[in-house]
Each structure stands twice: as C-alpha cells, then as structure tokens.
Amino acid sequence: MDTKDNELGRLYRATTFRVESPAGIIDIRIGEKHPRIDALLALLSATDWAYITAWNPVSQPVSAEINAAAHAELLDLVGRCPLPFYEGDGIPDNPGWQPERSVWIAGIERREAQQIGARFRQNAIVVGKLGGMSELLFCDLSGEGSV
C-alpha cells in the first residue's frame, strides 16, 4: 500500500457510514462488526453488502450540482438492479468536511460493488459480509469499472 492509500485509508476510517433503513438509522465504521446490519441482511435474505457514494470522484471536491447529478445516476443504476438498497450519508469525523450522500446495497457481490465504485471514480468503497467486519475495498480506477 502506498502513502496515498494509507492516507485515504485513514480518512475513510475517520468516517461514519450512515444507513437510513426502515429499521432506523444504522451507523457503520470500518473494521467493526455491525449486529444491526446483520439483522437487516437476515431480513433481506442476503449475506454481502456494500456502501458506495458517487460524490467527489477521486476524493476531489466538486460542486453540489455535480455531486447531486452523480448521486441521481447512482440511484438510477442501483434502482435497475434487483437488490434492496437504502440511502445514507458518509459523515467524516472532521467537522470541516461535508457528508457525502451514498447508498447501502444488500446482496451485492464484492466485485460488482467494486466495479460500481470504479464507474463513479471512487478510490474505495466499504463492504461487508453477514457476521463479519466492515472493510475498506480499494477500486481499480485504471480500467474504470463497467457495470
């Protein structure tokens, strides 16, 4: 892992990934287990999940209009999949940073989630499995993931 990946990993780990589920707000932190996510996965008959944003490609701030359009495109994409999803916000611990509108997707395979992240030029996404810890998964932006 290079210095950029270490710095990005530190920033991602300093973020709360909030899911606005029908069961209420669920907060996810990288490297932790999440019993409420596990309960939601069980209700949805799913084992894998991913948390993805389309905001601020390659971790570079862009305008509110560009972020809103990218989020709408992400919602359209996941809305065409037969997988349940809920919106939320990635909320940085740093008070000077804006929360990023995002989606939590149940039942998505790790590779497909990574491709969606790459499609929206995200450096990384958050993924997890039923009973496991959430983890940071870097996206390969060299091939610009196709879904």
FIVOKOL-853405 format. One record per atom (N, C-alpha, C): z negated, y negated, x; residue in one letter; atom name. Coordinates in nm, 4 decimals. Each point is the difference from the previous one (the first is absolute). Layout:
         Z         Y         X  segu  tifi
         Z         Y         X     A    CA
...
REM end
This chain:
         Z         Y         X  segu  tifi
    0.0000    0.1171    0.0849     M     N
    0.0000   -0.1171   -0.0849     M    CA
    0.0000   -0.1236    0.0895     M     C
    0.0880   -0.0934   -0.0261     D     N
    0.0053   -0.1186    0.0846     D    CA
   -0.0967   -0.1068   -0.0506     D     C
   -0.0080   -0.1117    0.0727     T     N
   -0.0930   -0.1075   -0.0330     T    CA
    0.0251   -0.0548   -0.1398     T     C
    0.1277   -0.0147   -0.0380     K     N
    0.0330   -0.0499   -0.1335     K    CA
   -0.0545    0.0944   -0.1076     K     C
    0.0193    0.1312    0.0186     D     N
   -0.0506    0.0973   -0.0960     D    CA
   -0.1522   -0.0056   -0.0081     D     C
   -0.0676   -0.0162    0.1148     N     N
   -0.1461   -0.0099    0.0009     N    CA
   -0.0457   -0.1230   -0.0768     N     C
    0.0655   -0.1135    0.0210     E     N
   -0.0360   -0.1236   -0.0690     E    CA
    0.0270    0.0133   -0.1499     E     C
    0.1165    0.0538   -0.0365     L     N
    0.0311    0.0202   -0.1419     L    CA
   -0.0990    0.0971   -0.0637     L     C
   -0.0335    0.1058    0.0703     G     N
   -0.0976    0.0958   -0.0510     G    CA
   -0.1340   -0.0661   -0.0256     G     C
   -0.0422   -0.0871    0.0892     R     N
   -0.1262   -0.0725   -0.0171     R    CA
    0.0061   -0.0867   -0.1259     R     C
    0.1127   -0.0695   -0.0200     L     N
    0.0148   -0.0864   -0.1169     L    CA
    0.0020    0.0817   -0.1297     L     C
    0.0701    0.1123   -0.0006     Y     N
    0.0028    0.0852   -0.1191     Y    CA
   -0.1397    0.0553   -0.0301     Y     C
   -0.0724    0.0361    0.1049     R     N
   -0.1350    0.0547   -0.0206     R    CA
   -0.0975   -0.1065   -0.0502     R     C
    0.0355   -0.1252    0.0180     A     N
   -0.0818   -0.1120   -0.0479     A    CA
    0.0524   -0.0483   -0.1359     A     C
    0.0458    0.0929   -0.0814     T     N
    0.0557   -0.0323   -0.1320     T    CA
   -0.0544    0.0980   -0.1034     T     C
   -0.0261   -0.0522   -0.1180     T     N
   -0.0355    0.0824   -0.1160     T    CA
    0.1262    0.0156   -0.0834     T     C
    0.0373    0.1220   -0.0292     F     N
    0.1189    0.0287   -0.0793     F    CA
   -0.0474    0.0317   -0.1421     F     C
    0.0149   -0.0972   -0.0881     R     N
   -0.0550    0.0078   -0.1355     R    CA
    0.1032    0.0567   -0.0977     R     C
   -0.0450    0.0958   -0.0805     V     N
    0.0824    0.0628   -0.1035     V    CA
   -0.0564   -0.0422   -0.1356     V     C
    0.0874   -0.0505   -0.0859     E     N
   -0.0385   -0.0383   -0.1360     E    CA
    0.0357    0.1148   -0.0940     E     C
   -0.0867    0.0995   -0.0039     S     N
    0.0282    0.1211   -0.0781     S    CA
   -0.0603   -0.0118   -0.1402     S     C
    0.0440    0.0860   -0.0926     P     N
   -0.0604    0.0020   -0.1336     P    CA
   -0.1494    0.0345    0.0051     P     C
   -0.0417    0.0673    0.1074     A     N
   -0.1408    0.0358    0.0168     A    CA
   -0.0799   -0.1145    0.0625     A     C
    0.0641   -0.1122    0.0235     G     N
   -0.0656   -0.1154    0.0616     G    CA
    0.0515   -0.0249    0.1408     G     C
   -0.0569   -0.1002    0.0624     I     N
    0.0386   -0.0372    0.1361     I    CA
   -0.0490    0.1063    0.0977     I     C
    0.0888    0.0432    0.0890     I     N
   -0.0357    0.0943    0.1064     I    CA
    0.0422   -0.0638    0.1317     I     C
   -0.0952   -0.0117    0.0923     D     N
    0.0281   -0.0570    0.1319     D    CA
    0.0136    0.1107    0.1034     D     C
    0.1035   -0.0108    0.0808     I     N
    0.0302    0.0976    0.1044     I    CA
   -0.0146   -0.0687    0.1351     I     C
   -0.0609    0.0702    0.0942     R     N
   -0.0067   -0.0444    0.1391     R    CA
    0.0549    0.1132    0.0863     R     C
    0.0737   -0.0356    0.1034     I     N
    0.0577    0.0988    0.0910     I    CA
   -0.1116    0.0746    0.0719     I     C
    0.0176    0.1322    0.0092     G     N
   -0.0956    0.0840    0.0706     G    CA
   -0.1183    0.0434   -0.0835     G     C
    0.0049   -0.0256   -0.1308     E     N
   -0.1093    0.0398   -0.0883     E    CA
    0.0509    0.0971   -0.1057     E     C
   -0.0933    0.0783   -0.0544     K     N
    0.0295    0.0841   -0.1154     K    CA
   -0.0240   -0.0835   -0.1249     K     C
    0.0704    0.0349   -0.1083     H     N
   -0.0070   -0.0800   -0.1216     H    CA
   -0.0115    0.0913   -0.1220     H     C
   -0.1228    0.0341   -0.0384     P     N
   -0.0203    0.0904   -0.1142     P    CA
    0.0627   -0.0502   -0.1294     P     C
    0.0034   -0.1306   -0.0217     R     N
    0.0610   -0.0508   -0.1237     R    CA
    0.1516    0.0176    0.0020     R     C
    0.0614   -0.0112    0.1174     I     N
    0.1444    0.0289    0.0124     I    CA
    0.0218    0.1486   -0.0252     I     C
   -0.0869    0.0844    0.0558     D     N
    0.0124    0.1446   -0.0236     D    CA
   -0.0090    0.0327   -0.1486     D     C
   -0.0920   -0.0651   -0.0707     A     N
   -0.0135    0.0233   -0.1437     A    CA
    0.1262   -0.0438   -0.0743     A     C
    0.0571   -0.1129    0.0411     L     N
    0.1236   -0.0478   -0.0621     L    CA
    0.1158    0.0958    0.0291     L     C
    0.0092    0.0474    0.1241     L     N
    0.1036    0.0972    0.0350     L    CA
   -0.0138    0.1269   -0.0851     L     C
   -0.1220    0.0455   -0.0198     A     N
   -0.0221    0.1203   -0.0804     A    CA
    0.0478   -0.0219   -0.1434     A     C
   -0.0278   -0.1169   -0.0545     L     N
    0.0475   -0.0310   -0.1358     L    CA
    0.1519   -0.0028   -0.0081     L     C
    0.0624   -0.0425    0.1087     L     N
    0.1461   -0.0138    0.0035     L    CA
    0.0695    0.1257    0.0527     L     C
   -0.0773    0.1039    0.0284     S     N
    0.0537    0.1254    0.0563     S    CA
    0.0820   -0.0263    0.1260     S     C
   -0.0560   -0.0795    0.0894     A     N
    0.0681   -0.0351    0.1257     A    CA
   -0.0930    0.0280    0.1174     A     C
    0.0582    0.0180    0.1168     T     N
   -0.0812    0.0218    0.1201     T    CA
    0.0205   -0.1071    0.1056     T     C
    0.1143   -0.0633    0.0017     D     N
    0.0306   -0.1012    0.1012     D    CA
    0.0104   -0.1375   -0.0644     D     C
   -0.0193   -0.1042    0.0804     W     N
    0.0152   -0.1358   -0.0499     W    CA
    0.0408   -0.0923    0.1146     W     C
    0.0510   -0.1170   -0.0386     A     N
    0.0350   -0.1026    0.0990     A    CA
   -0.0269   -0.1373   -0.0596     A     C
   -0.0282   -0.0922    0.0869     Y     N
   -0.0233   -0.1401   -0.0369     Y    CA
    0.1005   -0.0824    0.0791     Y     C
    0.0879   -0.0712   -0.0715     I     N
    0.1139   -0.0676    0.0635     I    CA
    0.0111   -0.1431   -0.0526     I     C
    0.0331   -0.0904    0.0884     T     N
    0.0326   -0.1370   -0.0393     T    CA
    0.1427   -0.0308    0.0426     T     C
    0.0576   -0.0995   -0.0620     A     N
    0.1314   -0.0500    0.0423     A    CA
   -0.0150   -0.1412    0.0569     A     C
   -0.1211   -0.0513   -0.0030     W     N
   -0.0268   -0.1365    0.0468     W    CA
    0.0085   -0.0096    0.1519     W     C
    0.0368   -0.1176    0.0455     N     N
   -0.0039   -0.0375    0.1418     N    CA
    0.0574    0.1070    0.0927     N     C
    0.1312    0.0241   -0.0103     P     N
    0.0638    0.1016    0.0852     P    CA
   -0.0320   -0.0210    0.1477     P     C
   -0.0118    0.1097    0.0707     V     N
   -0.0384    0.0058    0.1420     V    CA
   -0.1195   -0.0899    0.0313     V     C
   -0.0916   -0.0083   -0.0963     S     N
   -0.1250   -0.0754    0.0150     S    CA
    0.0213   -0.1477    0.0311     S     C
    0.1117   -0.0542   -0.0479     Q     N
    0.0290   -0.1421    0.0175     Q    CA
   -0.0051   -0.0693   -0.1348     Q     C
   -0.0834   -0.1038   -0.0142     P     N
   -0.0104   -0.0686   -0.1292     P    CA
    0.1345   -0.0566   -0.0465     P     C
    0.0275    0.0170   -0.1287     V     N
    0.1180   -0.0587   -0.0636     V    CA
   -0.0474   -0.0748   -0.1242     V     C
    0.0897   -0.0675   -0.0656     S     N
   -0.0362   -0.0822   -0.1160     S    CA
   -0.0487    0.0854   -0.1169     S     C
   -0.0741   -0.0645   -0.0889     A     N
   -0.0482    0.0670   -0.1217     A    CA
    0.1166    0.0528   -0.0819     A     C
    0.1107   -0.0737   -0.0031     E     N
    0.1172    0.0413   -0.0772     E    CA
    0.0618    0.1268    0.0578     E     C
    0.0119    0.0058    0.1316     I     N
    0.0571    0.1187    0.0648     I    CA
   -0.0916    0.1203   -0.0221     I     C
   -0.1318   -0.0207    0.0145     N     N
   -0.0946    0.1098   -0.0228     N    CA
    0.0060    0.0489   -0.1447     N     C
    0.0067   -0.0924   -0.0950     A     N
    0.0057    0.0381   -0.1416     A    CA
    0.1264    0.0806   -0.0293     A     C
    0.1117   -0.0415    0.0567     A     N
    0.1257    0.0723   -0.0216     A    CA
   -0.0065    0.1395    0.0627     A     C
   -0.0577    0.0098    0.1183     A     N
   -0.0123    0.1304    0.0661     A    CA
   -0.0916    0.0919   -0.0797     A     C
   -0.1090   -0.0541   -0.0530     H     N
   -0.0920    0.0817   -0.0805     H    CA
    0.0690    0.0483   -0.1275     H     C
    0.0767   -0.0874   -0.0630     A     N
    0.0739    0.0389   -0.1208     A    CA
    0.0981    0.1129    0.0319     A     C
    0.0646   -0.0071    0.1152     E     N
    0.0927    0.1057    0.0418     E    CA
   -0.0750    0.1317    0.0247     E     C
   -0.1182   -0.0094    0.0620     L     N
   -0.0822    0.1192    0.0224     L    CA
   -0.0419    0.0609   -0.1337     L     C
   -0.0438   -0.0836   -0.0947     L     N
   -0.0381    0.0505   -0.1323     L    CA
    0.1171    0.0682   -0.0695     L     C
    0.1184   -0.0584    0.0133     D     N
    0.1194    0.0603   -0.0599     D    CA
    0.0268    0.1373    0.0620     D     C
   -0.0102    0.0081    0.1316     L     N
    0.0251    0.1256    0.0702     L    CA
   -0.0995    0.1081   -0.0424     L     C
   -0.1287   -0.0303    0.0052     V     N
   -0.0977    0.1032   -0.0354     V    CA
    0.0000    0.0286   -0.1503     V     C
    0.0402   -0.0984   -0.0790     G     N
    0.0095    0.0208   -0.1442     G    CA
    0.1085    0.0992   -0.0379     G     C
    0.0995    0.0185    0.0871     R     N
    0.1079    0.0960   -0.0257     R    CA
   -0.0364    0.1408    0.0458     R     C
   -0.1129    0.0131    0.0698     C     N
   -0.0468    0.1314    0.0448     C    CA
   -0.0889    0.0600   -0.1088     C     C
   -0.0088    0.1309   -0.0065     P     N
   -0.0844    0.0617   -0.1032     P    CA
   -0.1461    0.0111    0.0427     P     C
   -0.0466   -0.0935    0.0821     L     N
   -0.1360    0.0066    0.0517     L    CA
   -0.0849   -0.1135   -0.0564     L     C
   -0.1262    0.0288   -0.0316     P     N
   -0.0872   -0.1079   -0.0480     P    CA
   -0.0349   -0.0949    0.1137     P     C
   -0.0107   -0.1269   -0.0347     F     N
   -0.0387   -0.0994    0.1006     F    CA
   -0.0780   -0.1118   -0.0673     F     C
   -0.0791   -0.0676    0.0817     Y     N
   -0.0786   -0.1134   -0.0470     Y    CA
    0.0106   -0.1113    0.1032     Y     C
    0.0002   -0.1219   -0.0492     E     N
    0.0049   -0.1145    0.0904     E    CA
   -0.1380   -0.0280    0.0576     E     C
   -0.0007   -0.0838    0.1003     G     N
   -0.1241   -0.0408    0.0636     G    CA
    0.0282   -0.1070    0.1033     G     C
   -0.0990   -0.0275    0.0813     D     N
    0.0134   -0.1002    0.1059     D    CA
   -0.0602    0.0529    0.1282     D     C
    0.0699   -0.0232    0.1103     G     N
   -0.0561    0.0223    0.1324     G    CA
   -0.0754   -0.1272    0.0364     G     C
   -0.1320    0.0097    0.0111     I     N
   -0.0849   -0.1178    0.0181     I    CA
   -0.0565   -0.0005    0.1413     I     C
    0.0513   -0.0890    0.0858     P     N
   -0.0485   -0.0056    0.1384     P    CA
   -0.1449   -0.0484    0.0068     P     C
   -0.0746    0.0536    0.0961     D     N
   -0.1364   -0.0480    0.0232     D    CA
    0.0010   -0.1455    0.0462     D     C
    0.1055   -0.0391    0.0720     N     N
    0.0130   -0.1364    0.0506     N    CA
    0.0240   -0.0947   -0.1168     N     C
   -0.0913   -0.0949   -0.0270     P     N
    0.0152   -0.0873   -0.1170     P    CA
    0.1214   -0.0933    0.0071     P     C
    0.0605   -0.0167    0.1149     G     N
    0.1163   -0.0873    0.0123     G    CA
    0.1308    0.0666   -0.0377     G     C
   -0.0041    0.1280   -0.0325     W     N
    0.1218    0.0742   -0.0302     W    CA
    0.0107    0.0249   -0.1491     W     C
    0.1216    0.0004   -0.0503     Q     N
    0.0272    0.0224   -0.1428     Q    CA
   -0.0007    0.1492   -0.0332     Q     C
   -0.0570    0.0390   -0.1146     P     N
    0.0170    0.1378   -0.0472     P    CA
    0.1487    0.0285   -0.0260     P     C
    0.0402    0.1234    0.0231     E     N
    0.1395    0.0405   -0.0203     E    CA
    0.0094    0.0922   -0.1209     E     C
    0.0815   -0.0380   -0.0977     R     N
    0.0218    0.0834   -0.1183     R    CA
    0.0624    0.1315    0.0454     R     C
   -0.0447    0.1103   -0.0570     S     N
    0.0373    0.1322    0.0493     S    CA
    0.0035    0.0997   -0.1150     S     C
    0.0374    0.1243    0.0327     V     N
   -0.0065    0.1097   -0.0963     V    CA
   -0.0635    0.1227    0.0644     V     C
   -0.0776    0.0713   -0.0810     W     N
   -0.0558    0.1297    0.0366     W    CA
    0.0790    0.1020   -0.0802     W     C
    0.0546    0.1014    0.0678     I     N
    0.0866    0.0987   -0.0646     I    CA
   -0.0629    0.1381    0.0157     I     C
   -0.0186    0.0684   -0.1113     A     N
   -0.0556    0.1359    0.0004     A    CA
    0.1130    0.1015    0.0078     A     C
   -0.0217    0.1067    0.0758     G     N
    0.0946    0.1101    0.0034     G    CA
    0.1194   -0.0198    0.0914     G     C
    0.0016   -0.1075    0.0766     I     N
    0.1142   -0.0265    0.0876     I    CA
   -0.0203    0.0713    0.1331     I     C
    0.1064    0.0592    0.0494     E     N
   -0.0065    0.0663    0.1298     E    CA
   -0.0045   -0.1053    0.1104     E     C
   -0.0692    0.0343    0.1037     R     N
   -0.0220   -0.0891    0.1138     R    CA
    0.1312   -0.0580    0.0549     R     C
    0.0978    0.0848    0.0200     R     N
    0.1277   -0.0444    0.0587     R    CA
    0.0714   -0.0978   -0.0938     R     C
    0.0009    0.0291   -0.1298     E     N
    0.0650   -0.0897   -0.0949     E    CA
   -0.0702   -0.1363   -0.0021     E     C
   -0.1331    0.0022    0.0035     A     N
   -0.0760   -0.1256    0.0024     A    CA
    0.0326   -0.0805    0.1264     A     C
    0.0095    0.0699    0.1110     Q     N
    0.0329   -0.0655    0.1265     Q    CA
    0.1392   -0.0623   -0.0064     Q     C
    0.0937    0.0678   -0.0639     Q     N
    0.1352   -0.0544   -0.0151     Q    CA
   -0.0005   -0.1250   -0.0883     Q     C
   -0.0807    0.0005   -0.1041     I     N
   -0.0093   -0.1197   -0.0845     I    CA
   -0.0597   -0.1146    0.0804     I     C
   -0.1041    0.0282    0.0765     G     N
   -0.0575   -0.1030    0.0862     G    CA
    0.1032   -0.0578    0.0944     G     C
    0.0800    0.0862    0.0616     A     N
    0.1039   -0.0463    0.0918     A    CA
    0.1070   -0.0804   -0.0734     A     C
    0.0341    0.0436   -0.1208     R     N
    0.1006   -0.0720   -0.0779     R    CA
   -0.0417   -0.1458   -0.0230     R     C
   -0.1315   -0.0208   -0.0186     F     N
   -0.0515   -0.1356   -0.0207     F    CA
   -0.0505   -0.0623    0.1297     F     C
    0.0413    0.0608    0.1116     R     N
   -0.0274   -0.0506    0.1343     R    CA
   -0.1490   -0.0188    0.0277     R     C
   -0.0775    0.0990   -0.0438     Q     N
   -0.1432   -0.0016    0.0263     Q    CA
   -0.0286    0.0760    0.1288     Q     C
   -0.0874   -0.0549    0.0814     N     N
   -0.0372    0.0682    0.1235     N    CA
   -0.0732    0.1305   -0.0283     N     C
   -0.0812    0.0007   -0.1061     A     N
   -0.0790    0.1184   -0.0320     A    CA
   -0.0364   -0.0007   -0.1477     A     C
   -0.0418    0.1161   -0.0476     I     N
   -0.0504    0.0173   -0.1364     I    CA
   -0.1315    0.0781    0.0108     I     C
   -0.0684    0.0150   -0.1112     V     N
   -0.1227    0.0792   -0.0037     V    CA
    0.0285    0.1232   -0.0848     V     C
   -0.0412    0.1151    0.0488     V     N
    0.0242    0.1260   -0.0704     V    CA
   -0.1278    0.0822   -0.0041     V     C
   -0.0004    0.0984   -0.0899     G     N
   -0.1141    0.0890   -0.0079     G    CA
    0.0325    0.1256   -0.0782     G     C
   -0.0943    0.0927    0.0051     K     N
    0.0102    0.1269   -0.0716     K    CA
   -0.1304    0.0232   -0.0746     K     C
    0.0095    0.0769   -0.1051     L     N
   -0.1169    0.0391   -0.0769     L    CA
   -0.1060    0.0580    0.0940     L     C
   -0.1197   -0.0562   -0.0022     G     N
   -0.1099    0.0488    0.0832     G    CA
    0.0010   -0.0494    0.1429     G     C
    0.1061   -0.0699    0.0401     G     N
    0.0104   -0.0450    0.1385     G    CA
   -0.0309   -0.1478    0.0178     G     C
    0.0077   -0.0427    0.1233     M     N
   -0.0209   -0.1408    0.0318     M    CA
    0.1316   -0.0753   -0.0073     M     C
   -0.0069   -0.1245   -0.0392     S     N
    0.1202   -0.0839    0.0008     S    CA
    0.0363   -0.0294    0.1442     S     C
    0.1308   -0.0136    0.0238     E     N
    0.0444   -0.0250    0.1367     E    CA
    0.1161   -0.0974    0.0034     E     C
    0.0130   -0.0629    0.1137     L     N
    0.1099   -0.0925    0.0255     L    CA
    0.1188    0.0810    0.0499     L     C
    0.1168   -0.0236   -0.0598     L     N
    0.1212    0.0698    0.0398     L    CA
    0.1051   -0.1041    0.0359     L     C
    0.0389   -0.0043    0.1273     F     N
    0.0995   -0.0971    0.0432     F    CA
    0.1377    0.0414   -0.0493     F     C
    0.0803   -0.1004   -0.0330     C     N
    0.1367    0.0220   -0.0489     C    CA
    0.0981   -0.0175    0.1146     C     C
    0.1074    0.0759   -0.0037     D     N
    0.1059   -0.0110    0.0991     D    CA
    0.1000   -0.1025   -0.0517     D     C
   -0.0047   -0.1206    0.0568     L     N
    0.0897   -0.1060   -0.0454     L    CA
    0.1348    0.0040    0.0702     L     C
    0.0173    0.0899    0.0955     S     N
    0.1284    0.0065    0.0705     S    CA
    0.1117    0.0491   -0.0905     S     C
   -0.0346    0.0905   -0.0935     G     N
    0.1009    0.0545   -0.0901     G    CA
   -0.0021   -0.0627   -0.1372     G     C
   -0.0940   -0.0949   -0.0239     E     N
   -0.0102   -0.0669   -0.1293     E    CA
    0.0044    0.0998   -0.1134     E     C
   -0.1040    0.0756   -0.0168     G     N
   -0.0131    0.1058   -0.1001     G    CA
    0.0884   -0.0124   -0.1237     G     C
    0.0536    0.1097   -0.0408     S     N
    0.0850    0.0014   -0.1199     S    CA
   -0.0642    0.0861   -0.1061     S     C
   -0.0012   -0.0486   -0.1214     V     N
   -0.0569    0.0736   -0.1120     V    CA
    0.0989   -0.0044   -0.1129     V     C
REM end
